[in-house]
Amino acid sequence: MYLDLMDVLREPGSSVEKPIAIAPSNLDDIELMSPVSGVVRAANARRNLLVSGHAETSVKMSCGRCLREYSQPLDLELEAIAPLSFFRAQMSGHMAAGLADQIEIDEEDQPDDETVAIFDARSVDVLELIRQAIVLQWPIRPLCSEDCPGLPEATRYEPSDDPRWSALKKWQGEGESPN
């Protein structure tokens, strides 16, 4: 899904808004379990193009304790910024001429990899923006539930029955002070 930016790029202060409605699919190695719904906005802030929005979906994850797959709901904040000089550099002659008087080229406005992945000469890749937001919000240790018991094999192991722990238990008992 792409959002056309030509009208926004031509007029400083203008903006465009588009609803997001994407069916469940795969975004590289991320599997969407429910449709992505929300809204994305693009605004010309004179020197930069600001893209923002909000989306909701759920993704397939593996629990960090029991290793079962589950659906994790995500509330995504979408945000990206690109200097207008980035678009001027990619546009052809007459299209870039309309932007020439609006844009002051600055050496610091060199595009990074994130900008190049999201934007092209006249549009923003909303799917890539959503994928990046999901990656940023992905939990370090996903859990299917707070009280997940973990792997079934883990419940069979009782450290109190293991003779290898006896020296540690003995040492622990010596360190306790009588009340």
Secondary structure as UniProt FT lines:
FT   STRAND          2..4
FT   HELIX           6..10
FT   TURN            12..13
FT   STRAND          15..22
FT   STRAND          26..27
FT   TURN            28..29
FT   STRAND          30..32
FT   STRAND          36..44
FT   STRAND          48..62
FT   TURN            64..66
FT   STRAND          69..83
FT   HELIX           84..90
FT   HELIX           93..100
FT   TURN            101..102
FT   HELIX           107..109
FT   HELIX           113..118
FT   STRAND          123..125
FT   HELIX           126..137
FT   TURN            146..147
FT   HELIX           152..155
FT   HELIX           159..161
FT   HELIX           163..165
FT   HELIX           166..175
//
